C-alpha cells in the first residue's frame, strides 16, 4: 500500500508540473487553447492570471516531491499537499470544469486512501 501511495503521489506531482507548463507557457498557444477550450482573445487577456495559477500548481508539485524525497519522514508533508490537491480539485470542479474532479481530485483521493489505509 505504501508503494502504491508513493507511485500515485509521484504521478500527481508530475501531473502538476504538466499543469504548470500548460498554464504558464502554453496557455495562449494552440495546445493550451485546445486543452482548456479557450478562445485566443480570452487566453491573451487572462495570460497573467493563468501564469499565476500555474505557479501555484508548481508549488503543489514541489511539496509532493519534497514529501517523497524525505521518505518515511515526509508522510505529513505528502498528506498536507495531497489534501491541498484534493481541495483544489473539488473547488475547481465546482467552479470551473467538472473534469477537474477526475483529473485532480480523484487521483489525490486515491493516493490519500492508499496512504492512510
Protein Blocks (a to p, Z undefined) as FASTA:
>chain_A
ZZmmmmmmmmmmmmmmmmmmmmmmmmmgmklmmmnopafklmmmmmmmmmmmmmmmmmmm
mmmmmmmmnmmmlmmmmmmmmmmmmmmmmmmmmmmomklmmmmmmmmmmmmmmmmZZ
